[in-house]
Amino acid sequence: MSRNPQNSIKFFLFAVFALSGFCGLIYESIWTHYIKLILGHAAYAQTLVLSIFMAGMAIGATLTARKKHALKHPLLTYAIAELIIGL
């Protein structure tokens, strides 16, 4: 049985995107824990972290929508953004 290289690439990309989302959830949980120590209540901390997260997604979506036609390699741009965030 021969494997199609294109299917292997798709599977790899899906796995990377899933891992990225999982890491984001862990990161959000850590921030919630630290902010809970400052604010004193878990509900306030979760609300603040979720609000900042959603605002960041909205800002990122707005900027990407404005520049989407100028991106020659959107996947590479996404990978670079993830690297910067990771650092």
C-alpha positions in Angstrom: 0.0 0.0 0.0 1.6 3.3 -1.1 1.0 6.4 0.9 0.1 9.6 -0.8 2.6 12.3 0.3 -0.1 15.0 0.1 -2.2 13.1 2.7 0.9 12.8 5.0 1.4 16.6 4.8 -2.3 17.3 5.6 -2.1 14.9 8.6 1.0 16.6 9.8 -0.5 20.1 9.5 -3.7 19.0 11.3 -1.6 17.5 14.1 0.5 20.8 14.3 -2.7 22.9 14.4 -4.2 20.6 17.1 -1.1 20.7 19.2 -1.0 24.5 18.9 -4.6 24.8 20.1 -3.8 22.4 23.0 -0.8 24.5 24.0 -2.9 27.7 23.8 -5.4 26.1 26.3 -2.7 25.2 28.7 -1.2 28.7 28.4 -4.6 30.2 29.1 -5.0 28.0 32.2 -1.7 29.0 33.6 -2.5 32.7 33.1 -5.8 32.2 34.8 -4.1 30.6 37.8 -1.6 33.5 38.1 -4.2 36.2 37.7 -6.4 34.5 40.2 -3.7 35.0 42.8 -3.7 38.7 42.0 -7.5 39.3 41.8 -8.4 36.8 44.5 -11.2 35.1 42.7 -11.2 32.4 39.9 -14.3 33.8 38.2 -12.8 37.3 37.8 -9.5 35.8 36.6 -11.2 33.6 34.0 -13.3 36.5 32.7 -10.3 38.7 32.3 -8.2 36.0 30.6 -11.0 35.1 28.2 -11.7 38.8 27.4 -8.1 39.4 26.6 -7.9 36.2 24.5 -11.0 37.1 22.5 -9.8 40.6 22.0 -6.5 39.3 20.7 -8.3 37.0 18.3 -10.4 39.9 17.1 -7.4 42.1 16.5 -5.5 39.3 14.8 -8.5 38.5 12.5 -8.9 42.2 11.6 -5.2 42.6 10.8 -5.1 39.4 8.8 -8.3 40.3 6.8 -6.7 43.6 5.8 -3.5 42.0 4.7 -4.7 38.6 3.3 -4.2 39.6 -0.3 -0.6 40.6 0.3 0.3 37.3 1.9 2.1 35.1 -0.6 2.7 32.2 1.9 -0.1 32.3 4.6 1.0 29.1 6.2 4.6 30.3 6.5 3.3 33.6 8.0 1.2 31.6 10.5 4.3 29.5 11.4 6.4 32.6 12.0 3.6 34.2 14.2 3.5 31.0 16.3 7.2 31.0 16.7 7.2 34.6 17.8 4.4 33.9 20.3 6.3 30.8 21.6 9.4 32.8 22.2 
